[in-house]
Amino acid sequence: MFAPLLTDRLTDRPTDSQPARAPPGRPIRDSLASTDRRRRPIRAELPRSADQSERRREISHFSPRSRGASRLPGVPRAGLLRHRLDRGVRGLSSRPGPACPGGQWLRARPGPTRPPEANGRGTAPPSAPTRPGRQRQRGRVIEEEMGRWQDMGLEELEKQYSPSRWSRRMDSESVIQAHIDVMTAGTQKAQAAARTSLHVPYGDGDGEKLDIYFPGDSSETFPVFVYIHGGYWQCLSKDASGFAAPALLSQGIAVVAIGYDIAPKGHIDAMVLQVRRSLAFLVKQYHRIRGIYLCGHSAGAHLAAMVLSTDWTEFGVVPDIRGAVLVSGVYDLEPLLHTYVNDALNMSLEVAQRNSPILCITQAVPVAASCEVLVAVAQHDSPEFRRQSQEYSQALRLAGWSVSLLDLASVDHFDIIEKLSEETYVLTQVILNMIARAC
């Protein structure tokens, strides 16, 4: 799904040694050995707080014991969609977005190594007039929301990487369950109405399967929208990932939902490889594909971003990736080493760095020249999620990629992706326009 779900540690597991501890509020950097960065504790525990039991209940839906226990009612909760998205987006600049009528792009311009017209999409629109100093002030919005993560106490860091604690629509536990309900009900509806090919194996592993939703007329070539679910790499699946299909199928776009082995069975290196292999499989097996458009939410955005840094020579094929939509993602995994998220992932610092998209960006190469990247973030994402989105988009731009940063108003980490089932939703329209321009 989006990867946002978990909000506290999944389980307490015995360890061979006493875990490192730091007093609440004490900066992480003060609790680490300054002489050896690699020896920082990666699973430091928090002292129990008064609200710890409540926070544990927040992720009980995703513990191994309860993952299959809660049943889904089959229809979205009415309250989940009671907040309509504003007709625009909150931005860091006042540049109108050609693909987002009435909205604003955030720093929507191609990389410095090639002019705007190099990809055949025309020149960038002129900036709207602003009061002196206003654009500079807006450009610091995300940076000033939160300081460096290394300076946070462990409790604050866990809060920053607990997306459900930042939703304003409902409490943490409710927003998680409502998210599962909406995604699953939308997928069931899409499967009932579309022509599909489900559980197609792209490898030998149990999780190495994908679902394909075909448009009404698939006799000719067609673009493919590939969705990678989130769930903090340890919950959700492709079976709740077809919710956006109806809005895209009606425009002649096929939809593919990718499955992969989630933790604790899977680990980050394997998940990244599985997603790359799934794309190579698609290209080899389906010859009528006319361009691939990646989309990932939260942990899925991380996996999609890792695809952009792939050396395809070892796969024997180069997918024609023309666009990537990265929604509320995590692009630097190191902060997660100090949170509950790593309990199931069990990442070392080396693994986290090797799989951090912001550290794996390739310079402008043929795939970058033809691929348009949209980094989207929610108004009610945590400051850390918003900071990561901005810094990753800036890093891509400096490397020569064509990238836009889009800050969507009035949504949180969950409904920013749920609303892709709505044809009139701003992000849906941006994606449709991206595909229309590239095809």
C-alpha positions as a LaTeX table, in Angstrom:
\begin{tabular}{lrrr}
\hline
Residue & $x$ (\AA) & $y$ (\AA) & $z$ (\AA) \\
\hline
Met1 & 0.00 & 0.00 & 0.00 \\
Phe2 & 1.33 & 3.11 & 0.67 \\
Ala3 & 3.79 & 2.05 & 3.23 \\
Pro4 & 2.64 & 4.13 & 5.91 \\
Leu5 & 0.73 & 1.95 & 8.10 \\
Leu6 & 2.78 & 0.95 & 11.05 \\
Thr7 & 2.92 & 3.30 & 13.96 \\
Asp8 & 4.80 & 1.48 & 16.68 \\
Arg9 & 7.06 & $-1.49$ & 17.14 \\
Leu10 & 5.62 & $-4.76$ & 15.89 \\
Thr11 & 6.96 & $-7.18$ & 18.49 \\
Asp12 & 9.51 & $-7.35$ & 21.25 \\
Arg13 & 12.02 & $-9.99$ & 20.35 \\
Pro14 & 14.79 & $-11.29$ & 22.67 \\
Thr15 & 18.31 & $-10.35$ & 21.76 \\
Asp16 & 21.64 & $-11.75$ & 22.74 \\
Ser17 & 22.84 & $-8.46$ & 24.18 \\
Gln18 & 21.30 & $-5.59$ & 26.05 \\
Pro19 & 19.85 & $-3.12$ & 23.51 \\
Ala20 & 21.21 & 0.40 & 23.52 \\
Arg21 & 19.05 & 2.93 & 25.30 \\
Ala22 & 18.81 & 6.66 & 25.33 \\
Pro23 & 16.75 & 8.84 & 27.66 \\
Pro24 & 13.54 & 10.30 & 26.11 \\
Gly25 & 14.28 & 13.48 & 24.23 \\
Arg26 & 18.02 & 12.93 & 24.18 \\
Pro27 & 19.37 & 13.46 & 20.66 \\
Ile28 & 20.40 & 10.28 & 18.88 \\
Arg29 & 23.83 & 11.67 & 18.11 \\
Asp30 & 24.55 & 12.02 & 21.85 \\
Ser31 & 23.80 & 8.33 & 22.44 \\
Leu32 & 26.16 & 7.07 & 19.74 \\
Ala33 & 29.87 & 6.50 & 19.76 \\
Ser34 & 31.36 & 9.50 & 17.98 \\
Thr35 & 34.46 & 7.57 & 16.97 \\
Asp36 & 32.73 & 4.96 & 14.81 \\
Arg37 & 29.61 & 5.88 & 12.85 \\
Arg38 & 29.02 & 2.27 & 11.85 \\
Arg39 & 28.56 & 1.18 & 15.45 \\
Arg40 & 25.49 & 3.25 & 16.14 \\
Pro41 & 22.65 & 1.22 & 17.68 \\
Ile42 & 20.14 & 0.24 & 15.06 \\
Arg43 & 17.31 & $-1.00$ & 17.24 \\
Ala44 & 17.53 & 1.15 & 20.36 \\
Glu45 & 14.44 & 0.67 & 22.52 \\
Leu46 & 12.39 & 3.44 & 24.03 \\
Pro47 & 11.56 & 3.47 & 27.73 \\
Arg48 & 7.95 & 2.56 & 28.21 \\
Ser49 & 5.67 & 5.56 & 28.22 \\
Ala50 & 2.14 & 6.04 & 29.46 \\
Asp51 & 0.66 & 5.83 & 25.99 \\
Gln52 & 2.77 & 2.90 & 24.80 \\
Ser53 & $-0.03$ & 0.38 & 25.07 \\
Glu54 & $-2.26$ & 2.59 & 22.97 \\
Arg55 & 0.46 & 2.96 & 20.36 \\
Arg56 & 0.97 & $-0.80$ & 20.28 \\
Arg57 & $-2.70$ & $-1.32$ & 19.54 \\
Glu58 & $-2.32$ & 1.00 & 16.58 \\
Ile59 & $-0.36$ & $-1.56$ & 14.60 \\
Ser60 & $-1.96$ & $-4.68$ & 15.96 \\
His61 & $-3.62$ & $-5.17$ & 12.57 \\
Phe62 & $-0.22$ & $-5.88$ & 11.06 \\
Ser63 & 1.33 & $-8.20$ & 13.60 \\
Pro64 & 1.92 & $-11.78$ & 12.41 \\
Arg65 & $-0.83$ & $-13.03$ & 14.72 \\
Ser66 & $-3.49$ & $-10.67$ & 13.50 \\
Arg67 & $-2.53$ & $-10.07$ & 9.90 \\
Gly68 & $-5.10$ & $-12.53$ & 8.61 \\
Ala69 & $-7.56$ & $-12.25$ & 11.45 \\
Ser70 & $-9.35$ & $-8.98$ & 10.81 \\
Arg71 & $-12.06$ & $-9.25$ & 8.24 \\
Leu72 & $-12.86$ & $-6.52$ & 5.78 \\
Pro73 & $-16.41$ & $-5.27$ & 5.41 \\
Gly74 & $-16.02$ & $-4.88$ & 1.66 \\
Val75 & $-17.07$ & $-1.25$ & 1.48 \\
Pro76 & $-15.11$ & 1.89 & 2.30 \\
Arg77 & $-15.92$ & 3.75 & 5.45 \\
Ala78 & $-17.96$ & 6.78 & 4.61 \\
Gly79 & $-15.89$ & 8.93 & 6.93 \\
Leu80 & $-12.67$ & 8.12 & 5.10 \\
Leu81 & $-13.68$ & 10.13 & 2.05 \\
Arg82 & $-15.52$ & 12.91 & 3.81 \\
His83 & $-12.71$ & 15.38 & 3.16 \\
Arg84 & $-12.59$ & 16.31 & $-0.50$ \\
Leu85 & $-9.25$ & 17.30 & $-1.95$ \\
Asp86 & $-8.93$ & 20.98 & $-2.75$ \\
Arg87 & $-8.91$ & 21.73 & $-6.44$ \\
Gly88 & $-5.25$ & 22.67 & $-6.24$ \\
Val89 & $-2.02$ & 21.67 & $-4.58$ \\
Arg90 & 0.10 & 23.43 & $-2.00$ \\
Gly91 & 3.36 & 24.44 & $-3.57$ \\
Leu92 & 6.82 & 25.79 & $-2.93$ \\
Ser93 & 6.65 & 27.93 & $-6.03$ \\
Ser94 & 3.84 & 29.62 & $-7.91$ \\
Arg95 & 4.56 & 28.00 & $-11.25$ \\
Pro96 & 1.25 & 26.75 & $-12.75$ \\
Gly97 & 1.40 & 23.13 & $-13.74$ \\
Pro98 & 0.28 & 22.38 & $-17.31$ \\
Ala99 & $-0.85$ & 18.89 & $-16.25$ \\
Cys100 & $-2.65$ & 20.09 & $-13.16$ \\
Pro101 & $-5.28$ & 22.72 & $-14.07$ \\
Gly102 & $-5.90$ & 25.09 & $-11.20$ \\
Gly103 & $-2.99$ & 23.67 & $-9.26$ \\
Gln104 & 0.69 & 24.37 & $-8.81$ \\
Trp105 & 3.82 & 22.43 & $-9.55$ \\
Leu106 & 6.56 & 22.48 & $-6.97$ \\
Arg107 & 9.81 & 23.40 & $-8.66$ \\
Ala108 & 8.44 & 21.75 & $-11.81$ \\
Arg109 & 11.30 & 21.97 & $-14.21$ \\
Pro110 & 13.65 & 19.53 & $-15.92$ \\
Gly111 & 17.21 & 18.93 & $-14.79$ \\
Pro112 & 19.99 & 21.37 & $-15.54$ \\
Thr113 & 21.65 & 19.23 & $-18.22$ \\
Arg114 & 18.92 & 19.66 & $-20.80$ \\
Pro115 & 16.47 & 22.40 & $-21.72$ \\
Pro116 & 12.70 & 22.03 & $-21.13$ \\
Glu117 & 12.00 & 21.40 & $-24.79$ \\
Ala118 & 14.50 & 18.52 & $-25.05$ \\
Asn119 & 11.87 & 15.90 & $-24.32$ \\
Gly120 & 9.40 & 17.25 & $-26.84$ \\
Arg121 & 6.98 & 18.49 & $-24.23$ \\
Gly122 & 7.41 & 22.17 & $-24.94$ \\
Thr123 & 8.87 & 24.92 & $-22.82$ \\
Ala124 & 8.08 & 25.43 & $-19.18$ \\
Pro125 & 5.27 & 27.91 & $-18.50$ \\
Pro126 & 6.23 & 31.34 & $-17.15$ \\
Ser127 & 6.12 & 31.84 & $-13.41$ \\
Ala128 & 3.09 & 33.59 & $-12.01$ \\
Pro129 & 3.82 & 36.97 & $-10.43$ \\
Thr130 & 4.61 & 36.88 & $-6.74$ \\
Arg131 & 5.26 & 39.50 & $-4.11$ \\
Pro132 & 8.98 & 40.23 & $-3.53$ \\
Gly133 & 10.55 & 37.54 & $-1.41$ \\
Arg134 & 7.45 & 35.34 & $-1.37$ \\
Gln135 & 8.85 & 32.62 & $-3.58$ \\
Arg136 & 12.04 & 32.43 & $-1.52$ \\
Gln137 & 9.97 & 32.15 & 1.63 \\
Arg138 & 7.82 & 29.32 & 0.21 \\
Gly139 & 10.96 & 27.53 & $-0.90$ \\
Arg140 & 11.91 & 27.05 & 2.73 \\
Val141 & 8.55 & 25.67 & 3.89 \\
Ile142 & 9.56 & 22.03 & 4.11 \\
Glu143 & 13.14 & 22.65 & 5.27 \\
Glu144 & 11.97 & 24.67 & 8.27 \\
Glu145 & 9.30 & 22.19 & 9.37 \\
Met146 & 11.82 & 19.97 & 11.16 \\
Gly147 & 15.51 & 19.93 & 11.96 \\
Arg148 & 17.98 & 17.15 & 11.27 \\
Trp149 & 16.78 & 13.70 & 12.21 \\
Gln150 & 20.10 & 13.01 & 13.96 \\
Asp151 & 19.20 & 15.69 & 16.49 \\
Met152 & 15.85 & 14.13 & 17.45 \\
Gly153 & 15.22 & 12.02 & 20.49 \\
Leu154 & 14.32 & 8.41 & 19.78 \\
Glu155 & 10.69 & 8.93 & 20.76 \\
Glu156 & 10.32 & 11.89 & 18.42 \\
Leu157 & 12.00 & 9.96 & 15.59 \\
Glu158 & 9.52 & 7.10 & 15.95 \\
Lys159 & 6.66 & 9.60 & 15.86 \\
Gln160 & 8.04 & 11.14 & 12.65 \\
Tyr161 & 8.05 & 7.72 & 10.96 \\
Ser162 & 4.58 & 6.71 & 12.22 \\
Pro163 & 2.37 & 8.13 & 9.45 \\
Ser164 & $-0.98$ & 7.31 & 11.06 \\
Arg165 & $-0.18$ & 9.64 & 13.95 \\
Trp166 & $-0.28$ & 12.63 & 11.59 \\
Ser167 & $-3.72$ & 12.10 & 10.06 \\
Arg168 & $-6.30$ & 14.72 & 11.01 \\
Arg169 & $-9.29$ & 12.74 & 9.77 \\
Met170 & $-9.44$ & 10.08 & 12.47 \\
Asp171 & $-7.39$ & 8.41 & 15.17 \\
Ser172 & $-4.34$ & 6.31 & 14.37 \\
Glu173 & $-5.96$ & 2.89 & 14.64 \\
Ser174 & $-9.05$ & 3.92 & 12.66 \\
Val175 & $-7.15$ & 5.49 & 9.79 \\
Ile176 & $-5.10$ & 2.32 & 9.31 \\
Gln177 & $-8.11$ & 0.00 & 9.23 \\
Ala178 & $-10.03$ & 2.40 & 7.01 \\
His179 & $-7.11$ & 2.46 & 4.60 \\
Ile180 & $-7.09$ & $-1.32$ & 4.32 \\
Asp181 & $-10.86$ & $-1.32$ & 3.82 \\
Val182 & $-10.74$ & 1.24 & 1.03 \\
Met183 & $-7.83$ & $-0.33$ & $-0.84$ \\
Thr184 & $-9.26$ & $-3.84$ & $-0.63$ \\
Ala185 & $-12.81$ & $-2.87$ & $-1.55$ \\
Gly186 & $-11.54$ & $-0.83$ & $-4.51$ \\
Thr187 & $-9.46$ & $-3.75$ & $-5.75$ \\
Gln188 & $-12.36$ & $-6.18$ & $-5.47$ \\
Lys189 & $-14.55$ & $-3.79$ & $-7.44$ \\
Ala190 & $-11.90$ & $-3.42$ & $-10.15$ \\
Gln191 & $-11.44$ & $-7.18$ & $-10.49$ \\
Ala192 & $-15.17$ & $-7.71$ & $-10.82$ \\
Ala193 & $-15.48$ & $-5.17$ & $-13.64$ \\
Ala194 & $-12.29$ & $-5.63$ & $-15.67$ \\
Arg195 & $-10.70$ & $-8.33$ & $-17.78$ \\
Thr196 & $-7.83$ & $-9.60$ & $-15.66$ \\
Ser197 & $-5.04$ & $-12.10$ & $-15.47$ \\
Leu198 & $-4.39$ & $-12.70$ & $-11.77$ \\
His199 & $-1.53$ & $-14.32$ & $-9.87$ \\
Val200 & 0.80 & $-14.41$ & $-12.88$ \\
Pro201 & 4.18 & $-15.78$ & $-11.68$ \\
Tyr202 & 7.26 & $-13.79$ & $-12.65$ \\
Gly203 & 9.53 & $-16.01$ & $-10.52$ \\
Asp204 & 9.54 & $-19.12$ & $-8.37$ \\
Gly205 & 8.95 & $-17.44$ & $-4.99$ \\
Asp206 & 5.58 & $-17.48$ & $-3.24$ \\
Gly207 & 5.31 & $-13.69$ & $-3.39$ \\
Glu208 & 6.64 & $-13.36$ & $-6.94$ \\
Lys209 & 3.32 & $-12.86$ & $-8.68$ \\
Leu210 & 1.53 & $-9.99$ & $-10.35$ \\
Asp211 & $-2.04$ & $-9.08$ & $-11.32$ \\
Ile212 & $-2.78$ & $-7.59$ & $-14.74$ \\
Tyr213 & $-5.85$ & $-5.48$ & $-15.57$ \\
Phe214 & $-6.41$ & $-5.09$ & $-19.31$ \\
Pro215 & $-8.18$ & $-2.14$ & $-20.96$ \\
Gly216 & $-11.29$ & $-2.79$ & $-23.02$ \\
Asp217 & $-9.47$ & $-2.69$ & $-26.36$ \\
Ser218 & $-6.11$ & $-4.38$ & $-25.90$ \\
Ser219 & $-5.70$ & $-5.50$ & $-29.50$ \\
Glu220 & $-3.25$ & $-2.67$ & $-30.14$ \\
Thr221 & $-0.28$ & $-1.48$ & $-28.12$ \\
Phe222 & $-1.06$ & 0.18 & $-24.81$ \\
Pro223 & 0.77 & 1.96 & $-21.98$ \\
Val224 & 1.12 & 0.10 & $-18.67$ \\
Phe225 & 0.73 & 1.61 & $-15.21$ \\
Val226 & 2.71 & $-0.50$ & $-12.73$ \\
Tyr227 & 1.70 & $-0.10$ & $-9.07$ \\
Ile228 & 3.97 & $-1.15$ & $-6.18$ \\
His229 & 2.22 & $-1.33$ & $-2.82$ \\
Gly230 & 3.53 & 0.00 & 0.47 \\
Gly231 & 3.00 & $-1.21$ & 4.03 \\
Tyr232 & 6.47 & $-0.46$ & 5.41 \\
Trp233 & 7.78 & $-3.51$ & 3.50 \\
Gln234 & 5.93 & $-5.81$ & 5.93 \\
Cys235 & 2.22 & $-5.75$ & 5.19 \\
Leu236 & $-0.38$ & $-5.33$ & 2.39 \\
Ser237 & $-0.07$ & $-7.11$ & $-0.95$ \\
Lys238 & $-0.97$ & $-6.97$ & $-4.62$ \\
Asp239 & $-4.45$ & $-8.19$ & $-3.61$ \\
Ala240 & $-5.19$ & $-4.68$ & $-2.35$ \\
Ser241 & $-3.36$ & $-2.88$ & $-5.16$ \\
Gly242 & $-5.82$ & $-2.75$ & $-8.06$ \\
Phe243 & $-8.00$ & 0.03 & $-6.67$ \\
Ala244 & $-6.85$ & 2.61 & $-9.25$ \\
Ala245 & $-7.55$ & 0.39 & $-12.26$ \\
Pro246 & $-11.04$ & 1.64 & $-13.28$ \\
Ala247 & $-9.96$ & 5.26 & $-13.78$ \\
Leu248 & $-6.98$ & 4.18 & $-15.90$ \\
Leu249 & $-8.57$ & 1.34 & $-17.87$ \\
Ser250 & $-11.20$ & 3.74 & $-19.17$ \\
Gln251 & $-8.38$ & 5.69 & $-20.82$ \\
Gly252 & $-6.88$ & 2.64 & $-22.51$ \\
Ile253 & $-4.13$ & 2.13 & $-19.93$ \\
Ala254 & $-3.36$ & $-1.35$ & $-18.58$ \\
Val255 & $-2.64$ & $-1.71$ & $-14.86$ \\
Val256 & $-0.21$ & $-4.16$ & $-13.23$ \\
Ala257 & $-0.06$ & $-4.74$ & $-9.46$ \\
Ile258 & 3.29 & $-6.12$ & $-8.33$ \\
Gly259 & 3.66 & $-8.62$ & $-5.48$ \\
Tyr260 & 6.86 & $-9.23$ & $-3.55$ \\
Asp261 & 7.92 & $-11.09$ & $-0.41$ \\
Ile262 & 7.33 & $-8.82$ & 2.57 \\
Ala263 & 9.24 & $-8.96$ & 5.86 \\
Pro264 & 10.08 & $-10.89$ & 7.88 \\
Lys265 & 10.23 & $-13.51$ & 5.11 \\
Gly266 & 11.62 & $-11.03$ & 2.65 \\
His267 & 14.42 & $-8.54$ & 3.16 \\
Ile268 & 15.15 & $-5.24$ & 1.47 \\
Asp269 & 17.77 & $-6.52$ & $-0.98$ \\
Ala270 & 15.43 & $-9.29$ & $-2.14$ \\
Met271 & 12.43 & $-6.96$ & $-2.49$ \\
Val272 & 14.37 & $-4.55$ & $-4.68$ \\
Leu273 & 15.55 & $-7.43$ & $-6.88$ \\
Gln274 & 12.03 & $-8.87$ & $-7.14$ \\
Val275 & 10.53 & $-5.61$ & $-8.35$ \\
Arg276 & 13.27 & $-5.22$ & $-10.95$ \\
Arg277 & 12.75 & $-8.80$ & $-12.13$ \\
Ser278 & 9.00 & $-8.27$ & $-12.40$ \\
Leu279 & 9.52 & $-5.41$ & $-14.86$ \\
Ala280 & 11.97 & $-7.45$ & $-16.92$ \\
Phe281 & 9.37 & $-10.24$ & $-17.01$ \\
Leu282 & 6.66 & $-7.85$ & $-18.24$ \\
Val283 & 8.80 & $-6.59$ & $-21.09$ \\
Lys284 & 9.78 & $-10.08$ & $-22.21$ \\
Gln285 & 6.29 & $-11.60$ & $-22.02$ \\
Tyr286 & 4.06 & $-8.78$ & $-23.27$ \\
His287 & 5.19 & $-7.26$ & $-26.53$ \\
Arg288 & 2.30 & $-4.84$ & $-26.96$ \\
Ile289 & 3.42 & $-2.59$ & $-24.13$ \\
Arg290 & 3.88 & 1.02 & $-25.20$ \\
Gly291 & 5.76 & 2.55 & $-22.31$ \\
Ile292 & 5.84 & 1.71 & $-18.59$ \\
Tyr293 & 4.75 & 4.16 & $-15.88$ \\
Leu294 & 5.80 & 3.25 & $-12.36$ \\
Cys295 & 3.83 & 4.24 & $-9.29$ \\
Gly296 & 4.69 & 3.41 & $-5.70$ \\
His297 & 3.26 & 4.55 & $-2.39$ \\
Ser298 & 5.34 & 4.89 & 0.78 \\
Ala299 & 7.51 & 1.74 & 0.88 \\
Gly300 & 6.37 & 1.14 & $-2.70$ \\
Ala301 & 7.71 & 4.57 & $-3.65$ \\
His302 & 11.06 & 3.51 & $-2.24$ \\
Leu303 & 11.05 & 0.34 & $-4.37$ \\
Ala304 & 10.01 & 2.28 & $-7.49$ \\
Ala305 & 12.81 & 4.78 & $-6.85$ \\
Met306 & 15.31 & 1.91 & $-6.60$ \\
Val307 & 14.12 & 0.70 & $-10.02$ \\
Leu308 & 15.26 & 4.04 & $-11.46$ \\
Ser309 & 18.86 & 3.25 & $-10.46$ \\
Thr310 & 18.87 & $-0.24$ & $-12.01$ \\
Asp311 & 21.68 & $-1.46$ & $-14.24$ \\
Trp312 & 19.55 & $-3.45$ & $-16.69$ \\
Thr313 & 22.45 & $-5.17$ & $-18.45$ \\
Glu314 & 22.24 & $-8.17$ & $-16.10$ \\
Phe315 & 18.52 & $-8.60$ & $-16.90$ \\
Gly316 & 18.99 & $-8.81$ & $-20.66$ \\
Val317 & 16.34 & $-6.21$ & $-21.36$ \\
Val318 & 15.80 & $-2.49$ & $-20.82$ \\
Pro319 & 12.20 & $-1.58$ & $-19.88$ \\
Asp320 & 10.85 & 1.53 & $-21.57$ \\
Ile321 & 10.13 & 3.43 & $-18.35$ \\
Arg322 & 8.67 & 6.76 & $-19.42$ \\
Gly323 & 7.37 & 8.00 & $-16.09$ \\
Ala324 & 7.56 & 7.39 & $-12.34$ \\
Val325 & 5.11 & 8.66 & $-9.72$ \\
Leu326 & 6.57 & 8.39 & $-6.21$ \\
Val327 & 3.96 & 9.07 & $-3.53$ \\
Ser328 & 4.87 & 9.80 & 0.12 \\
Gly329 & 8.00 & 7.71 & $-0.03$ \\
Val330 & 11.10 & 7.05 & 2.06 \\
Tyr331 & 14.30 & 7.65 & 0.11 \\
Asp332 & 16.89 & 7.51 & 2.91 \\
Leu333 & 16.56 & 4.38 & 5.05 \\
Glu334 & 19.12 & 5.23 & 7.71 \\
Pro335 & 16.67 & 7.03 & 10.07 \\
Leu336 & 14.54 & 3.87 & 10.15 \\
Leu337 & 17.36 & 1.90 & 11.74 \\
His338 & 16.54 & 3.58 & 15.04 \\
Thr339 & 12.78 & 2.93 & 14.94 \\
Tyr340 & 10.28 & 0.08 & 15.35 \\
Val341 & 10.19 & $-0.30$ & 11.56 \\
Asn342 & 13.54 & $-2.10$ & 11.60 \\
Asp343 & 12.36 & $-4.77$ & 14.06 \\
Ala344 & 11.01 & $-6.85$ & 11.18 \\
Leu345 & 13.41 & $-5.63$ & 8.48 \\
Asn346 & 16.57 & $-6.18$ & 10.54 \\
Met347 & 18.64 & $-3.89$ & 8.33 \\
Ser348 & 22.25 & $-3.08$ & 9.03 \\
Leu349 & 23.68 & 0.32 & 8.21 \\
Glu350 & 25.33 & $-1.12$ & 5.08 \\
Val351 & 22.04 & $-2.59$ & 3.85 \\
Ala352 & 20.19 & 0.67 & 4.53 \\
Gln353 & 22.74 & 2.71 & 2.63 \\
Arg354 & 22.91 & 0.26 & $-0.26$ \\
Asn355 & 19.13 & 0.50 & $-0.65$ \\
Ser356 & 18.63 & 4.23 & $-0.10$ \\
Pro357 & 17.50 & 5.75 & $-3.42$ \\
Ile358 & 19.01 & 9.14 & $-2.55$ \\
Leu359 & 22.44 & 7.45 & $-2.41$ \\
Cys360 & 21.91 & 5.45 & $-5.62$ \\
Ile361 & 20.95 & 8.14 & $-8.11$ \\
Thr362 & 22.51 & 7.65 & $-11.52$ \\
Gln363 & 23.54 & 10.61 & $-13.61$ \\
Ala364 & 21.48 & 11.57 & $-16.65$ \\
Val365 & 21.56 & 8.50 & $-18.90$ \\
Pro366 & 19.23 & 7.32 & $-21.68$ \\
Val367 & 16.57 & 6.17 & $-19.20$ \\
Ala368 & 16.71 & 9.52 & $-17.40$ \\
Ala369 & 16.40 & 11.42 & $-20.66$ \\
Ser370 & 13.08 & 9.75 & $-21.49$ \\
Cys371 & 11.62 & 9.37 & $-17.98$ \\
Glu372 & 9.56 & 12.01 & $-16.22$ \\
Val373 & 9.56 & 11.72 & $-12.42$ \\
Leu374 & 6.85 & 13.11 & $-10.16$ \\
Val375 & 7.53 & 13.13 & $-6.41$ \\
Ala376 & 4.27 & 13.70 & $-4.53$ \\
Val377 & 3.84 & 14.38 & $-0.83$ \\
Ala378 & 0.78 & 15.03 & 1.35 \\
Gln379 & 0.10 & 18.17 & 3.32 \\
His380 & $-0.47$ & 16.00 & 6.39 \\
Asp381 & 2.53 & 13.75 & 5.94 \\
Ser382 & 5.01 & 14.09 & 8.80 \\
Pro383 & 7.77 & 16.69 & 8.46 \\
Glu384 & 10.30 & 13.89 & 7.98 \\
Phe385 & 8.37 & 12.35 & 5.07 \\
Arg386 & 8.03 & 15.80 & 3.52 \\
Arg387 & 11.73 & 16.55 & 3.98 \\
Gln388 & 12.71 & 13.25 & 2.36 \\
Ser389 & 10.49 & 13.95 & $-0.66$ \\
Gln390 & 11.99 & 17.38 & $-1.18$ \\
Glu391 & 15.60 & 16.29 & $-0.78$ \\
Tyr392 & 15.20 & 13.32 & $-3.11$ \\
Ser393 & 13.58 & 15.43 & $-5.82$ \\
Gln394 & 16.40 & 17.97 & $-5.51$ \\
Ala395 & 19.02 & 15.23 & $-5.80$ \\
Leu396 & 17.35 & 13.85 & $-8.94$ \\
Arg397 & 17.26 & 17.30 & $-10.49$ \\
Leu398 & 20.95 & 17.89 & $-9.81$ \\
Ala399 & 21.70 & 14.57 & $-11.53$ \\
Gly400 & 19.90 & 15.73 & $-14.67$ \\
Trp401 & 16.54 & 14.02 & $-14.30$ \\
Ser402 & 13.28 & 15.64 & $-15.32$ \\
Val403 & 11.52 & 15.85 & $-11.95$ \\
Ser404 & 8.63 & 17.69 & $-10.33$ \\
Leu405 & 7.72 & 17.94 & $-6.65$ \\
Leu406 & 4.00 & 18.11 & $-5.93$ \\
Asp407 & 2.61 & 19.00 & $-2.50$ \\
Leu408 & $-1.05$ & 17.94 & $-2.34$ \\
Ala409 & $-3.38$ & 19.86 & $-0.06$ \\
Ser410 & $-5.90$ & 18.46 & 2.42 \\
Val411 & $-4.72$ & 14.84 & 2.26 \\
Asp412 & $-2.64$ & 12.64 & 4.54 \\
His413 & $-0.29$ & 9.70 & 4.04 \\
Phe414 & $-3.24$ & 7.40 & 3.34 \\
Asp415 & $-5.88$ & 9.14 & 1.27 \\
Ile416 & $-3.25$ & 10.73 & $-0.95$ \\
Ile417 & $-3.09$ & 7.33 & $-2.69$ \\
Glu418 & $-6.62$ & 6.05 & $-1.98$ \\
Lys419 & $-8.10$ & 8.82 & $-4.12$ \\
Leu420 & $-6.42$ & 7.50 & $-7.27$ \\
Ser421 & $-9.65$ & 5.54 & $-7.74$ \\
Glu422 & $-11.36$ & 8.88 & $-8.48$ \\
Glu423 & $-11.07$ & 10.07 & $-12.06$ \\
Thr424 & $-11.36$ & 13.74 & $-11.06$ \\
Tyr425 & $-8.69$ & 13.58 & $-8.34$ \\
Val426 & $-5.79$ & 15.94 & $-9.00$ \\
Leu427 & $-3.09$ & 13.26 & $-8.87$ \\
Thr428 & $-5.13$ & 11.00 & $-11.17$ \\
Gln429 & $-5.35$ & 13.80 & $-13.72$ \\
Val430 & $-1.63$ & 14.52 & $-13.44$ \\
Ile431 & $-0.84$ & 10.85 & $-14.14$ \\
Leu432 & $-3.23$ & 10.71 & $-17.10$ \\
Asn433 & $-1.67$ & 13.86 & $-18.55$ \\
Met434 & 1.84 & 12.49 & $-18.02$ \\
Ile435 & 0.95 & 9.34 & $-19.97$ \\
Ala436 & $-0.85$ & 11.29 & $-22.69$ \\
Arg437 & 2.17 & 13.55 & $-23.27$ \\
Ala438 & 4.62 & 10.65 & $-23.46$ \\
Cys439 & 2.56 & 8.38 & $-25.71$ \\
\hline
\end{tabular}
